[in-house]
Amino acid sequence: MTHQLSSARVRAMTLTAQGFGADRDGPEPNSRALLSLIRRLGLLQIDSVNVLCRAHYMPLYSRLGPYDRGQLERFNQGPPSQRRLFEYWGHEASLIPVEDYPLYRFRMQRAREGGGGLYKRLARFSQEHPAFIATVLEEIRRHGALAASDLSNGGRGQGSWWGWSQGKSALEYLFWSGQVLVAHRRGNFERVYDLPERVVGSEAVAAPELSPEQAQQALVERAVRAMGVASVRDVQRYFRLDAREVRARIEALVDTAELVPVTVEGWSMPAWQHTRARVSRRAANTTALLSPFDPLMWDRERAARVFDFHYRIEIYTPSHLRQYGYYVLPFMLKGQMAARVDLKAERASGVLQVVAAHPESNVSMVVLAPALLEELSRLARFLGLARVQVKGSGMLDRALEAACSDV
């Protein structure tokens, strides 16, 4: 018999599954707490935009409060014995627990075979320049970790291939196909590549390979566990899997009693609940600012279904066409999406700038403004900024300014 769930319960399950509900005013979370949350989420998305802070820092902060960002960087550096995360294509470019490396090898193999759905142009490049790619791989094997700018014969960037040089295109193909991994990032987020055994270790590389079905089933189980309740489309988008393969893996997980079919109030599609999904009242009443690249916001259609919140990233939208701003963070108040805030870190002056703040409908300014200001002040401290400055002139902006003057 299919279970029926209310939309409120699914929202609460989602927030609980996503690791919300911690005491963000308590002691600073240690490395074990940070790594445990990353494993719970499955991965952290990486993005180069740094108008506020790097995207992978924010999901941990939103759930756990202030922490040592250097610890997160150390997870992704150093020799294999010390490394806890590696970079690969998970959702998009992502930081992934090292123990999950075997789950992505089927994707790497598909890339070598010219398929897999990611970067088709790189597959074509590999077919057109096999000798050059082999030369680049041999240079890394002989000399160690290299960036595109370090290659002896990388060539200059050109108009095609996204402006990449041939060396960069070769390295990105080798990365996509798993023949190299990212050893670390340099300077302005430049990837430095090395052989997999020198990044995740020889033991991980030599481990018996999982079949594509085994790896996909593990990823599907992780995705539903991280969401609590999910549709096929939700699961497919979490780890960028094939929808047909997701359906088959879900059926297998139902057979092993790890997933149960459910119907959800307001959803027009079938859904499945992880048998470990629970509801924490504290998580269900979370207040937090969320990155545009938070797992809750990855799938805009799911965000609309679960939170009745229609959100779009407008970074790549021409400025005159933006509705809310360049780098807009959703603000969740007691488990409900209550506002959108366009933020910018003015590091030279030590200011967290509120470019514009937009309330959702039917939200009381009396409640919203002080709660949002408290979160903005907390975020400013986490980023090492001295104060919050409101630049906008809308209704919520004015309420924030008034709240600032009362502090």
Beta strands, then each sheet from edge to edge (+ up, - down):
strand 1: 3-5
strand 2: 44-45
strand 3: 85-89
strand 4: 93-97
strand 5: 181-186
strand 6: 190-194
strand 7: 229-230
strand 8: 259-264
strand 9: 271-274
strand 10: 288-289
strand 11: 328-333
strand 12: 336-346
strand 13: 351-359
strand 14: 387-390
sheet 1: 1+ 8+ 9- 7+
sheet 2: 2+ 4- 3+
sheet 3: 5+ 6-
sheet 4: 10+ 11- 12+ 13- 14-
end
